[in-house]
Amino acid sequence: MPRNVSVRPVKTRKDLSTFLSLPYRLYRHDSLWAPPIRLFERREFRKGSNPVLSRSPHTLLIAEDSDGILRGRIIAYEDPRYNAHYGGKTGFFGFFEADDPESAAALFDTAEKWFASRALTEILGPIDPVAECWGFTIDGFEKPPVFMSPYNPPSYPAWIEAAGYRKAKDLLVYEVDSRKGYEIPPRFQTFEQNFFSRNPGFSVRTLRTKNFNDDVKSIVDILNLGVADNWGFVPVEDDERDAMAEKLKLVVDPAAVWFIEDKGRPVACCLGFPDLNIPIRAGKGRLLPLGWLNLMRARSVLADYRLWGLAVLPEYQGRGLDALIYINLYRALSVRKPGTRLEANYVLEDNPRIINALEKLGMEKIKTYRVFRKSL
């Protein structure tokens, strides 16, 4: 550990404020960075507010230099549901920020000692248990992050590799942008027409706000079965589903949440939402006094969207439902809001079925996030 950097745990409310404040200094001159919504971020650390932190032993760490100046931060945690699901002893880190490589090394070293004290044998990260951000950006730095996605300087991947971490998995990002002339390829429109003529029991619909909780349950049920074999996936349980529902209420646009039904049974879904980072940047993460109003107004005018998730029940996979639901999503958004840009995040690098579908639909890869691993 560098002699001029010391690392200590967060113990007081003042320490937590210090922990949360660091990005505002590091990115104060960075126009691409979007701050978190301050009120909501702090609330996640209250006891019982965040289902992952509530069940997970964890420590928040801050690095300071010999003058007492904050130089870095990290959270280290153990998720018992993940380890029970995979039968392992994995620890996770997130919320990483640092001023310099010395502070980064000190933070990783201290976090690893905490993991070792809990007899954990592997570390994965960054995986943020609050903002739900996975990985460090390793390319595409010129593109601003969409809502609930990672952002970091180009230096971070080198710093974590210097600490002995190596690639665990790459998560790809694709986009389409009607402002660049994008249109759904004609053959997919033909496919859509043929599909419904041959399968009259199938139908598509958007989210029903009057049955919001029922539709959230359908989303979780489809995700739990449809992506069960995906790397890193852990089944979503009731407490996480309820937390998801509360967050969705703040960002949801029914035109960006679609279902395919077979005789009234939801068998596929996609979940998109407006890129709230655009108004959040303008408001610098503050909701008061007018930030909340601006955020709500922005949901109805934004033309930039994130496709957060898409899933098909196993028995319906291989029939083109993923392409079908995407067609309806993009059409609905582009008709309502000319100039639509849609970004699909967290596409696993070793999921050729989804990658091929996105590329055939004309989506372009623009960015990569990388999750790192280290054995203890």
Stockholm file with secondary structure:
# STOCKHOLM 1.0

chainA/1-376         MPRNVSVRPVKTRKDLSTFLSLPYRLYRHDSLWAPPIRLFERREFRKGSNPVLSRSPHTLLIAEDSDGILRGRIIAYEDPRYNAHYGGKTGFFGFFEADDPESAAALFDTAEKWFASRALTEILGPIDPVAECWGFTIDGFEKPPVFMSPYNPPSYPAWIEAAGYRKAKDLLVYEVDSRKGYEIPPRFQTFEQNFFSRNPGFSVRTLRTKNFNDDVKSIVDILNLGVADNWGFVPVEDDERDAMAEKLKLVVDPAAVWFIEDKGRPVACCLGFPDLNIPIRAGKGRLLPLGWLNLMRARSVLADYRLWGLAVLPEYQGRGLDALIYINLYRALSVRKPGTRLEANYVLEDNPRIINALEKLGMEKIKTYRVFRKSL
#=GR chainA/1-376 SS CCTTEEEEECCSHHHHHHHHHHHHHHTTTCTTCCCCCHHHHHHTTSTTTCHHHHHSCEEEEEEEETTCCEEEEEEEECCHHHHHHHTSCEEEEEEEEESSHHHHHHHHHHHHHHHHHTTCCEEEECBCTTTCCBSEEEECTTSCCCTTCCCCCTHHHHHHHHTTCEEEEEEEEEEEEGGGTCCCCHHHHHHHHHHHHHCTTEEEEECCGGGHHHHHHHHHHHHHHHTTTSTTCCCCCHHHHHHHHHHHHHHCCGGGEEEEEETTEEEEEEEEEECTHHHHHHHTTCCTTTHHHHHHHHHHHCCEEEEEEEEECGGGTTSSHHHHHHHHHHHHHHHHSSSCEEEEEEEETTCHHHHHHHHHTTCEEEEEEEEEEEEC
#=GC SS_cons         CCTTEEEEECCSHHHHHHHHHHHHHHTTTCTTCCCCCHHHHHHTTSTTTCHHHHHSCEEEEEEEETTCCEEEEEEEECCHHHHHHHTSCEEEEEEEEESSHHHHHHHHHHHHHHHHHTTCCEEEECBCTTTCCBSEEEECTTSCCCTTCCCCCTHHHHHHHHTTCEEEEEEEEEEEEGGGTCCCCHHHHHHHHHHHHHCTTEEEEECCGGGHHHHHHHHHHHHHHHTTTSTTCCCCCHHHHHHHHHHHHHHCCGGGEEEEEETTEEEEEEEEEECTHHHHHHHTTCCTTTHHHHHHHHHHHCCEEEEEEEEECGGGTTSSHHHHHHHHHHHHHHHHSSSCEEEEEEEETTCHHHHHHHHHTTCEEEEEEEEEEEEC
//
